[in-house]
Structures are given as C-alpha cells and as structure tokens.
Amino acid sequence: MVESLVTSNKAMETQISLLAQTPLVPFPERHPDVVTTNSEGQIENPKESDNEVEESS
C-alpha cells in the first residue's frame, strides 16, 4: 500500500515538473467566433445562435 502511494506521488511530481516547464501562452483577447465540434460541425457565433450547426464538407 505505502509503495503504491510513493509510486503515485512520484508520478505526480514528474507531471507537475513537466507542466511547470511549459511556457505560458497568453489568453486570447476575445472569444472565438467559430467553434468546431468533435463531429466536425461548426457553430457560427456560438453565443448568438441557438445551437444552429452547419456541417462542414
């Protein structure tokens, strides 16, 4: 039990150290106008449209 916790903590320490080395990217100044979904559809102006989806070809 203790050995598995030590292994888990070591893995988390490794992940955190890798993330800490990743350069920070500034946030975009505004929200995107087009959102691509997993099904490859696009939503134009997602806040304004009521879930209208255009299928991309």
N, CA, C and O of each residue as an XYZ file, in Angstrom:
228
protein
N       0.821     -1.196      0.000
C       0.000      0.000      0.000
C       0.863      1.257      0.000
O       0.657      2.151     -0.820
N       1.819      1.329      0.907
C       2.689      2.501      1.004
C       3.518      2.637     -0.263
O       3.755      3.744     -0.747
N       3.953      1.516     -0.790
C       4.778      1.539     -2.008
C       3.995      2.111     -3.196
O       4.553      2.856     -4.002
N       2.708      1.766     -3.307
C       1.905      2.288     -4.411
C       1.670      3.791     -4.251
O       1.612      4.512     -5.247
N       1.535      4.274     -3.014
C       1.387      5.714     -2.779
C       2.663      6.460     -3.147
O       2.607      7.548     -3.719
N       3.801      5.882     -2.822
C       5.082      6.505     -3.165
C       5.223      6.579     -4.680
O       5.659      7.599     -5.213
N       4.860      5.513     -5.370
C       4.931      5.491     -6.834
C       3.983      6.519     -7.435
O       4.342      7.224     -8.378
N       2.780      6.605     -6.895
C       1.799      7.567     -7.386
C       2.276      9.000     -7.162
O       2.152      9.842     -8.051
N       2.818      9.276     -5.985
C       3.334     10.617     -5.695
C       4.495     10.975     -6.612
O       4.600     12.115     -7.064
N       5.353     10.024     -6.884
C       6.495     10.268     -7.769
C       6.003     10.600     -9.180
O       6.545     11.494     -9.829
N       4.980      9.886     -9.656
C       4.419     10.153    -10.981
C       3.804     11.548    -11.026
O       3.967     12.262    -12.016
N       3.101     11.944     -9.965
C       2.511     13.283     -9.920
C       3.590     14.359     -9.880
O       3.450     15.396    -10.528
N       4.652     14.128     -9.135
C       5.756     15.091     -9.086
C       6.374     15.271    -10.465
O       6.720     16.385    -10.857
N       6.513     14.174    -11.196
C       7.065     14.243    -12.549
C       6.155     15.050    -13.456
O       6.631     15.901    -14.208
N       4.853     14.799    -13.399
C       3.902     15.538    -14.232
C       3.898     17.023    -13.893
O       3.858     17.865    -14.790
N       3.939     17.345    -12.617
C       3.941     18.750    -12.197
C       5.210     19.446    -12.668
O       5.156     20.589    -13.122
N       6.344     18.773    -12.567
C       7.591     19.405    -13.005
C       7.593     19.630    -14.511
O       8.145     20.623    -14.984
N       6.981     18.720    -15.274
C       6.887     18.913    -16.723
C       5.964     20.079    -17.053
O       6.262     20.868    -17.950
N       4.847     20.195    -16.339
C       3.927     21.310    -16.568
C       4.551     22.641    -16.167
O       4.303     23.661    -16.811
N       5.348     22.639    -15.124
C       5.980     23.872    -14.660
C       6.972     24.400    -15.688
O       7.234     25.602    -15.729
N       7.527     23.521    -16.518
C       8.498     23.926    -17.531
C       7.831     24.392    -18.816
O       8.494     24.968    -19.679
N       6.530     24.153    -18.959
C       5.801     24.530    -20.166
C       5.635     26.044    -20.205
O       5.160     26.637    -19.237
N       6.024     26.684    -21.325
C       5.861     28.140    -21.404
C       4.385     28.529    -21.400
O       3.548     27.835    -21.978
N       4.080     29.629    -20.752
C       2.707     30.106    -20.686
C       2.346     30.828    -21.976
O       3.157     31.566    -22.534
N       1.136     30.611    -22.437
C       0.629     31.255    -23.647
C      -0.419     32.270    -23.202
O      -1.285     31.939    -22.394
N      -0.359     33.494    -23.709
C      -1.361     34.476    -23.286
C      -2.759     34.083    -23.751
O      -2.923     33.455    -24.797
N      -3.751     34.456    -22.973
C      -5.130     34.183    -23.341
C      -5.531     35.062    -24.516
O      -5.064     36.196    -24.624
N      -6.387     34.560    -25.397
C      -6.861     35.413    -26.489
C      -7.668     36.578    -25.916
O      -8.281     36.459    -24.855
N      -7.658     37.699    -26.629
C      -8.334     38.886    -26.117
C      -9.854     38.777    -26.203
O     -10.560     39.466    -25.466
N     -10.364     37.935    -27.079
C     -11.810     37.774    -27.170
C     -12.119     36.324    -27.491
O     -11.225     35.552    -27.835
N     -13.388     35.957    -27.377
C     -13.802     34.585    -27.632
C     -13.797     34.306    -29.131
O     -13.992     35.220    -29.932
N     -13.577     33.055    -29.516
C     -13.623     32.722    -30.945
C     -15.046     32.854    -31.492
O     -16.021     32.676    -30.762
N     -15.150     33.166    -32.778
C     -16.459     33.293    -33.419
C     -16.962     31.962    -33.956
O     -18.160     31.807    -34.193
N     -16.063     30.993    -34.152
C     -16.444     29.694    -34.699
C     -15.922     28.616    -33.758
O     -14.772     28.660    -33.322
N     -16.779     27.652    -33.450
C     -16.392     26.524    -32.617
C     -16.553     25.267    -33.444
O     -17.619     25.034    -34.015
N     -15.502     24.443    -33.521
C     -15.581     23.178    -34.239
C     -15.843     22.076    -33.225
O     -15.106     21.936    -32.249
N     -16.884     21.300    -33.454
C     -17.244     20.227    -32.532
C     -16.515     18.947    -32.906
O     -15.869     18.882    -33.952
N     -16.613     17.931    -32.063
C     -15.979     16.649    -32.342
C     -16.546     15.999    -33.595
O     -15.861     15.205    -34.240
N     -17.778     16.321    -33.948
C     -18.393     15.725    -35.133
C     -18.071     16.535    -36.384
O     -18.685     16.334    -37.431
N     -17.096     17.461    -36.276
C     -16.640     18.284    -37.396
C     -17.670     19.300    -37.862
O     -17.503     19.883    -38.934
N     -18.727     19.532    -37.096
C     -19.676     20.587    -37.428
C     -19.135     21.916    -36.922
O     -18.254     21.933    -36.062
N     -19.638     23.014    -37.435
C     -19.201     24.324    -36.975
C     -20.399     25.116    -36.479
O     -21.484     25.052    -37.056
N     -20.190     25.858    -35.411
C     -21.229     26.718    -34.863
C     -20.746     28.151    -35.030
O     -19.743     28.544    -34.435
N     -21.458     28.934    -35.839
C     -21.112     30.340    -36.034
C     -21.637     31.144    -34.855
O     -22.771     30.933    -34.424
N     -20.841     32.053    -34.329
C     -21.220     32.903    -33.199
C     -21.982     32.104    -32.143
O     -23.190     32.285    -31.988
N     -21.289     31.219    -31.411
C     -21.958     30.291    -30.505
C     -22.853     30.947    -29.464
O     -23.840     30.340    -29.049
N     -22.546     32.164    -29.026
C     -23.376     32.814    -28.014
C     -24.674     33.343    -28.608
O     -25.685     33.437    -27.912
N     -24.650     33.689    -29.892
C     -25.812     34.308    -30.521
C     -26.759     33.296    -31.163
O     -27.972     33.503    -31.163
N     -26.222     32.212    -31.708
C     -27.083     31.238    -32.379
C     -27.629     30.251    -31.359
O     -26.944     29.893    -30.402
N     -28.838     29.823    -31.563
C     -29.455     28.854    -30.665
C     -29.163     27.452    -31.156
O     -30.047     26.758    -31.658
N     -27.909     27.044    -31.006
C     -27.451     25.708    -31.368
C     -27.646     25.379    -32.838
O     -27.880     24.221    -33.181
N     -27.555     26.370    -33.711
C     -27.582     26.096    -35.145
C     -26.227     25.519    -35.522
O     -25.189     26.081    -35.173
N     -26.235     24.407    -36.229
C     -24.989     23.753    -36.597
C     -24.921     23.625    -38.100
O     -25.863     23.156    -38.739
N     -23.784     24.051    -38.670
C     -23.540     23.857    -40.095
C     -22.553     22.714    -40.226
O     -21.477     22.757    -39.630
N     -22.892     21.710    -40.983
C     -21.980     20.604    -41.213
C     -20.934     21.033    -42.221
O     -21.268     21.560    -43.283
N     -19.662     20.808    -41.894
C     -18.598     21.180    -42.825
C     -18.402     20.064    -43.835
O     -18.598     18.889    -43.522
N     -18.011     20.435    -45.054
C     -17.819     19.442    -46.113
C     -16.369     19.118    -46.266
O     -16.004     18.299    -47.110
